[in-house]
Amino acid sequence: MAGLTFFRTKKPEEIVKFYVEEVGMKIWLEQSGCTLLKHGNFLLGFCGSDDVDTQGVITFFYDDRSKVNEMYRRFQEVATTEPKSNERYRIYNFFAKDPEGRTMEFQTFLHPLEPYLDGVELLETRRSVRHYRDKAVPGELLVKLFETCRYSPTSKNTQSYYFIPVNDKDVQRSLASERGSSSSPIGNAPMAVAICSDPERSLRHVQDGVIAAYHFMLTAWAHGLGTCWIADMDRKSVKENLGIPKEHYVATVTPLGYPEGSPGTPRREEAEHFVKELT
Ligand SMILES: Cc1cc2nc3c(=O)[nH]c(=O)nc-3n(C[C@H](O)[C@H](O)[C@H](O)COP(=O)(O)O)c2cc1C
């Protein structure tokens, strides 16, 4: 299911330019007479007309206050309020007017949200998180993650993978010290999760485990939680620590929690770099 909201505009070119260049929306679809814009999963259409729709509020929301403040600096001249917390709705927001007088709202929610990222955004924004807020992951949220992870693909649908949540601080500290700075992010998070697989259930248990681990990382990100792949955790000491049978495979042990700050975007090659022509 998806949807979009249309507004009539007397100045289609100016309005589209405003929402693209000033607000940062992207053109999603050009139709004859209408332009459809996109901000995350929010679709907004403007259609040229002799009338103007100015009712309602167009709300854009961001991950944190700093981005709301950044938008305020941009729209200070057309802002009708300053950014502030609204305890009733548990948001931080300000209002401004677009060039035809529509009310725009820029806000961040001050509480966790159900997933709202679209698939492409989820894939493009996931980052390795190595620093975490001192805030526990609620048990019900963990259950939701594991519910979604049931859909991870496995060889012949053997479903050979399993998760071990680690909440014991001593065990977590010991896992964090396994590989020096490489495994230290485990110690920075409120908890960790080991993703393992059972060779008795699948001939391709390594692939099953690795895919399930990445499925878990994407699911966590969709819920606003950070993870980080920690390599080379398929080792005796880790298995002894977590009570994992020695023949089983440990795909990774990831820290899990709410990210502290923004992890930044590491450099990526252009798409052509990853595509080899057949010779
Ligand atoms: C197979 C694999 C092993 C990795 N091992 C570690 C690790 O041991 N410690 C760590 O901090 N990050 C590790 N990473 C995370 C990478 O450094 C990270 O994915 C990469 O720098 C790109 O950043 P991004 O995940 O934020 O896009 C690993 C990632 C992969 C896929």
The ligand as an SDF file (V2000), in Angstrom:
LIG
                    3D

 31 33  0  0  0  0  0  0  0  0999 V2000
   32.6390   -9.1100    6.5260 C   0  0  0  0  0  0  0  0  0  0  0  0
   32.6970   -7.8350    7.3360 C   0  0  0  0  0  0  0  0  0  0  0  0
   33.5350   -7.7650    8.4210 C   0  0  0  0  0  0  0  0  0  0  0  0
   33.5840   -6.6130    9.2230 C   0  0  0  0  0  0  0  0  0  0  0  0
   34.3140   -6.6030   10.3550 N   0  0  0  0  0  0  0  0  0  0  0  0
   34.2650   -5.5370   11.1890 C   0  0  0  0  0  0  0  0  0  0  0  0
   34.9020   -5.5880   12.4560 C   0  0  0  0  0  0  0  0  0  0  0  0
   35.4800   -6.6030   12.8540 O   0  0  0  0  0  0  0  0  0  0  0  0
   34.8200   -4.4870   13.2450 N   0  0  0  0  0  0  0  0  0  0  0  0
   34.1540   -3.3510   12.8660 C   0  0  0  0  0  0  0  0  0  0  0  0
   34.1340   -2.3790   13.6390 O   0  0  0  0  0  0  0  0  0  0  0  0
   33.5380   -3.2750   11.6690 N   0  0  0  0  0  0  0  0  0  0  0  0
   33.5580   -4.3400   10.8200 C   0  0  0  0  0  0  0  0  0  0  0  0
   32.8770   -4.3120    9.6290 N   0  0  0  0  0  0  0  0  0  0  0  0
   32.1560   -3.0920    9.2120 C   0  0  0  0  0  0  0  0  0  0  0  0
   32.8410   -2.4230    8.0000 C   0  0  0  0  0  0  0  0  0  0  0  0
   33.9900   -1.7310    8.4580 O   0  0  0  0  0  0  0  0  0  0  0  0
   31.8420   -1.4620    7.3500 C   0  0  0  0  0  0  0  0  0  0  0  0
   30.7590   -2.2230    6.8360 O   0  0  0  0  0  0  0  0  0  0  0  0
   32.4520   -0.6740    6.2150 C   0  0  0  0  0  0  0  0  0  0  0  0
   33.4700    0.1940    6.6820 O   0  0  0  0  0  0  0  0  0  0  0  0
   31.4060    0.1810    5.4910 C   0  0  0  0  0  0  0  0  0  0  0  0
   30.7340    1.0270    6.4020 O   0  0  0  0  0  0  0  0  0  0  0  0
   29.1490    0.9550    6.5940 P   0  0  0  0  0  0  0  0  0  0  0  0
   28.7910   -0.4080    7.1080 O   0  0  0  0  0  0  0  0  0  0  0  0
   28.8360    2.0550    7.6050 O   0  0  0  0  0  0  0  0  0  0  0  0
   28.4870    1.2310    5.2770 O   0  0  0  0  0  0  0  0  0  0  0  0
   32.8120   -5.4630    8.8500 C   0  0  0  0  0  0  0  0  0  0  0  0
   31.9750   -5.5500    7.7200 C   0  0  0  0  0  0  0  0  0  0  0  0
   31.8970   -6.7060    6.9960 C   0  0  0  0  0  0  0  0  0  0  0  0
   30.9280   -6.7770    5.8250 C   0  0  0  0  0  0  0  0  0  0  0  0
  1  2  1  0
  2  3  1  0
  2 30  2  0
  3  4  2  0
  4  5  1  0
  4 28  1  0
  5  6  2  0
  6  7  1  0
  6 13  1  0
  7  8  2  0
  7  9  1  0
  9 10  1  0
 10 11  2  0
 10 12  1  0
 12 13  2  0
 13 14  1  0
 14 15  1  0
 14 28  1  0
 15 16  1  0
 16 17  1  0
 16 18  1  0
 18 19  1  0
 18 20  1  0
 20 21  1  0
 20 22  1  0
 22 23  1  0
 23 24  1  0
 24 25  2  0
 24 26  1  0
 24 27  1  0
 28 29  2  0
 29 30  1  0
 30 31  1  0
M  END
$$$$
